[in-house]
């Protein structure tokens, strides 16, 4: 006997390309008593699948049992709804956080713009001004330089009328 059709159906079955009708043909074929020897390894697969399909149907009372269990649990633990009042401050909280982040970034940017390499030279200049003997203790250095600048000015000649 030629079983090429059954072999083709088996190939399609293992490639997941069979229809429900073709799978029923395979189940009916392997449910027979006389199956060729080369196809016997597949018999167990289809016979057990047919038995599992027949045994896994749910009874009519299943829905009623599940619904009664759910209603019992709801009776034991009533549904609690937690309502939360959302204030304006809570709504604006993400904006506050964003503004704080921007302020931190701007402050760090300002700090990064200060020169780091000229620090030693500036300290030496400041120390030299303080040790200058021309400037008396407590006298403003700017005032001393202003008085020196006025002394160096040339007085203009009177203009004849």
CNS distance restraints for C-alpha pairs under 8 A (distance, minus, plus):
assign (resid   3 and name CA) (resid   7 and name CA) 6.30 0.50 0.50
assign (resid   4 and name CA) (resid   8 and name CA) 6.04 0.50 0.50
assign (resid   5 and name CA) (resid   9 and name CA) 6.18 0.50 0.50
assign (resid   6 and name CA) (resid  10 and name CA) 6.16 0.50 0.50
assign (resid   6 and name CA) (resid  26 and name CA) 7.07 0.50 0.50
assign (resid   7 and name CA) (resid  11 and name CA) 6.31 0.50 0.50
assign (resid   8 and name CA) (resid  12 and name CA) 6.27 0.50 0.50
assign (resid   9 and name CA) (resid  13 and name CA) 5.94 0.50 0.50
assign (resid   9 and name CA) (resid  18 and name CA) 7.19 0.50 0.50
assign (resid   9 and name CA) (resid  22 and name CA) 7.02 0.50 0.50
assign (resid   9 and name CA) (resid  26 and name CA) 7.40 0.50 0.50
assign (resid  10 and name CA) (resid  14 and name CA) 6.25 0.50 0.50
assign (resid  10 and name CA) (resid  26 and name CA) 7.79 0.50 0.50
assign (resid  11 and name CA) (resid  15 and name CA) 6.33 0.50 0.50
assign (resid  12 and name CA) (resid  16 and name CA) 6.13 0.50 0.50
assign (resid  12 and name CA) (resid  17 and name CA) 5.10 0.50 0.50
assign (resid  12 and name CA) (resid  18 and name CA) 5.56 0.50 0.50
assign (resid  13 and name CA) (resid  17 and name CA) 5.91 0.50 0.50
assign (resid  13 and name CA) (resid  18 and name CA) 5.26 0.50 0.50
assign (resid  13 and name CA) (resid  23 and name CA) 7.47 0.50 0.50
assign (resid  18 and name CA) (resid  22 and name CA) 5.88 0.50 0.50
assign (resid  18 and name CA) (resid  23 and name CA) 6.53 0.50 0.50
assign (resid  19 and name CA) (resid  23 and name CA) 6.38 0.50 0.50
assign (resid  20 and name CA) (resid  24 and name CA) 6.26 0.50 0.50
assign (resid  21 and name CA) (resid  25 and name CA) 6.37 0.50 0.50
assign (resid  22 and name CA) (resid  26 and name CA) 6.42 0.50 0.50
assign (resid  23 and name CA) (resid  27 and name CA) 6.24 0.50 0.50
assign (resid  24 and name CA) (resid  28 and name CA) 6.08 0.50 0.50
assign (resid  25 and name CA) (resid  29 and name CA) 6.09 0.50 0.50
assign (resid  26 and name CA) (resid  30 and name CA) 6.18 0.50 0.50
assign (resid  26 and name CA) (resid  46 and name CA) 7.31 0.50 0.50
assign (resid  27 and name CA) (resid  31 and name CA) 6.03 0.50 0.50
assign (resid  27 and name CA) (resid  46 and name CA) 5.42 0.50 0.50
assign (resid  27 and name CA) (resid  47 and name CA) 6.69 0.50 0.50
assign (resid  27 and name CA) (resid  50 and name CA) 6.77 0.50 0.50
assign (resid  28 and name CA) (resid  32 and name CA) 6.84 0.50 0.50
assign (resid  29 and name CA) (resid  35 and name CA) 7.82 0.50 0.50
assign (resid  30 and name CA) (resid  35 and name CA) 6.67 0.50 0.50
assign (resid  30 and name CA) (resid  42 and name CA) 7.90 0.50 0.50
assign (resid  30 and name CA) (resid  43 and name CA) 5.22 0.50 0.50
assign (resid  30 and name CA) (resid  46 and name CA) 6.51 0.50 0.50
assign (resid  30 and name CA) (resid  47 and name CA) 6.67 0.50 0.50
assign (resid  31 and name CA) (resid  43 and name CA) 7.63 0.50 0.50
assign (resid  31 and name CA) (resid  46 and name CA) 7.84 0.50 0.50
assign (resid  31 and name CA) (resid  47 and name CA) 6.20 0.50 0.50
assign (resid  35 and name CA) (resid  39 and name CA) 6.72 0.50 0.50
assign (resid  35 and name CA) (resid  40 and name CA) 6.43 0.50 0.50
assign (resid  36 and name CA) (resid  40 and name CA) 6.43 0.50 0.50
assign (resid  39 and name CA) (resid  43 and name CA) 6.86 0.50 0.50
assign (resid  40 and name CA) (resid  44 and name CA) 7.55 0.50 0.50
assign (resid  41 and name CA) (resid  45 and name CA) 7.85 0.50 0.50
assign (resid  42 and name CA) (resid  46 and name CA) 6.75 0.50 0.50
assign (resid  43 and name CA) (resid  47 and name CA) 6.03 0.50 0.50
assign (resid  44 and name CA) (resid  48 and name CA) 5.94 0.50 0.50
assign (resid  45 and name CA) (resid  49 and name CA) 6.16 0.50 0.50
assign (resid  46 and name CA) (resid  50 and name CA) 6.08 0.50 0.50
assign (resid  47 and name CA) (resid  51 and name CA) 6.30 0.50 0.50
assign (resid  48 and name CA) (resid  52 and name CA) 6.09 0.50 0.50
assign (resid  49 and name CA) (resid  53 and name CA) 6.15 0.50 0.50
assign (resid  50 and name CA) (resid  54 and name CA) 6.32 0.50 0.50
assign (resid  51 and name CA) (resid  55 and name CA) 6.15 0.50 0.50
assign (resid  52 and name CA) (resid  56 and name CA) 6.03 0.50 0.50
assign (resid  53 and name CA) (resid  57 and name CA) 7.35 0.50 0.50
assign (resid  58 and name CA) (resid  62 and name CA) 6.49 0.50 0.50
assign (resid  60 and name CA) (resid  64 and name CA) 7.86 0.50 0.50
assign (resid  61 and name CA) (resid  65 and name CA) 6.23 0.50 0.50
assign (resid  62 and name CA) (resid  66 and name CA) 6.31 0.50 0.50
assign (resid  63 and name CA) (resid  67 and name CA) 6.11 0.50 0.50
assign (resid  64 and name CA) (resid  68 and name CA) 6.09 0.50 0.50
assign (resid  65 and name CA) (resid  69 and name CA) 6.26 0.50 0.50
assign (resid  66 and name CA) (resid  70 and name CA) 6.26 0.50 0.50
assign (resid  67 and name CA) (resid  71 and name CA) 6.19 0.50 0.50
assign (resid  68 and name CA) (resid  72 and name CA) 6.17 0.50 0.50
assign (resid  69 and name CA) (resid  73 and name CA) 6.34 0.50 0.50
assign (resid  70 and name CA) (resid  74 and name CA) 6.26 0.50 0.50
assign (resid  71 and name CA) (resid  75 and name CA) 6.15 0.50 0.50
assign (resid  72 and name CA) (resid  76 and name CA) 6.36 0.50 0.50
assign (resid  73 and name CA) (resid  77 and name CA) 6.17 0.50 0.50
assign (resid  74 and name CA) (resid  78 and name CA) 5.56 0.50 0.50
assign (resid  74 and name CA) (resid  79 and name CA) 7.23 0.50 0.50
assign (resid  86 and name CA) (resid  90 and name CA) 6.23 0.50 0.50
assign (resid  86 and name CA) (resid  91 and name CA) 6.97 0.50 0.50
assign (resid  87 and name CA) (resid  91 and name CA) 6.40 0.50 0.50
assign (resid  88 and name CA) (resid  92 and name CA) 6.20 0.50 0.50
assign (resid  89 and name CA) (resid  93 and name CA) 6.07 0.50 0.50
assign (resid  92 and name CA) (resid  96 and name CA) 6.39 0.50 0.50
assign (resid  93 and name CA) (resid  97 and name CA) 6.33 0.50 0.50
assign (resid  94 and name CA) (resid  98 and name CA) 6.23 0.50 0.50
assign (resid  95 and name CA) (resid  99 and name CA) 6.11 0.50 0.50
assign (resid  96 and name CA) (resid 100 and name CA) 6.20 0.50 0.50
assign (resid  97 and name CA) (resid 101 and name CA) 6.27 0.50 0.50
assign (resid  98 and name CA) (resid 102 and name CA) 6.27 0.50 0.50
assign (resid  99 and name CA) (resid 103 and name CA) 6.20 0.50 0.50
assign (resid 100 and name CA) (resid 104 and name CA) 6.24 0.50 0.50
assign (resid 101 and name CA) (resid 105 and name CA) 6.22 0.50 0.50
assign (resid 102 and name CA) (resid 106 and name CA) 6.15 0.50 0.50
assign (resid 103 and name CA) (resid 107 and name CA) 6.13 0.50 0.50
assign (resid 104 and name CA) (resid 108 and name CA) 6.16 0.50 0.50
assign (resid 105 and name CA) (resid 109 and name CA) 6.10 0.50 0.50
assign (resid 106 and name CA) (resid 110 and name CA) 6.24 0.50 0.50
assign (resid 107 and name CA) (resid 111 and name CA) 6.27 0.50 0.50
assign (resid 108 and name CA) (resid 112 and name CA) 6.12 0.50 0.50
assign (resid 109 and name CA) (resid 113 and name CA) 6.48 0.50 0.50
assign (resid 110 and name CA) (resid 114 and name CA) 7.13 0.50 0.50
assign (resid 115 and name CA) (resid 119 and name CA) 7.42 0.50 0.50
assign (resid 118 and name CA) (resid 122 and name CA) 6.28 0.50 0.50
assign (resid 119 and name CA) (resid 123 and name CA) 6.35 0.50 0.50
assign (resid 120 and name CA) (resid 124 and name CA) 6.43 0.50 0.50
assign (resid 121 and name CA) (resid 125 and name CA) 6.44 0.50 0.50
assign (resid 122 and name CA) (resid 126 and name CA) 6.27 0.50 0.50
assign (resid 123 and name CA) (resid 127 and name CA) 6.13 0.50 0.50
assign (resid 124 and name CA) (resid 128 and name CA) 6.18 0.50 0.50
assign (resid 125 and name CA) (resid 129 and name CA) 6.40 0.50 0.50
assign (resid 126 and name CA) (resid 130 and name CA) 6.43 0.50 0.50
assign (resid 127 and name CA) (resid 131 and name CA) 6.33 0.50 0.50
assign (resid 128 and name CA) (resid 132 and name CA) 6.24 0.50 0.50
assign (resid 129 and name CA) (resid 141 and name CA) 7.98 0.50 0.50
assign (resid 130 and name CA) (resid 135 and name CA) 7.79 0.50 0.50
assign (resid 135 and name CA) (resid 139 and name CA) 6.51 0.50 0.50
assign (resid 135 and name CA) (resid 140 and name CA) 7.71 0.50 0.50
assign (resid 135 and name CA) (resid 141 and name CA) 6.48 0.50 0.50
assign (resid 135 and name CA) (resid 144 and name CA) 6.98 0.50 0.50
assign (resid 139 and name CA) (resid 143 and name CA) 7.50 0.50 0.50
assign (resid 139 and name CA) (resid 144 and name CA) 7.69 0.50 0.50
assign (resid 140 and name CA) (resid 144 and name CA) 6.60 0.50 0.50
assign (resid 141 and name CA) (resid 145 and name CA) 6.40 0.50 0.50
assign (resid 142 and name CA) (resid 146 and name CA) 6.13 0.50 0.50
assign (resid 143 and name CA) (resid 147 and name CA) 6.26 0.50 0.50
assign (resid 144 and name CA) (resid 148 and name CA) 6.33 0.50 0.50
assign (resid 145 and name CA) (resid 149 and name CA) 6.16 0.50 0.50
assign (resid 146 and name CA) (resid 150 and name CA) 6.42 0.50 0.50
assign (resid 147 and name CA) (resid 151 and name CA) 6.41 0.50 0.50
assign (resid 148 and name CA) (resid 152 and name CA) 6.47 0.50 0.50
assign (resid 149 and name CA) (resid 153 and name CA) 6.72 0.50 0.50
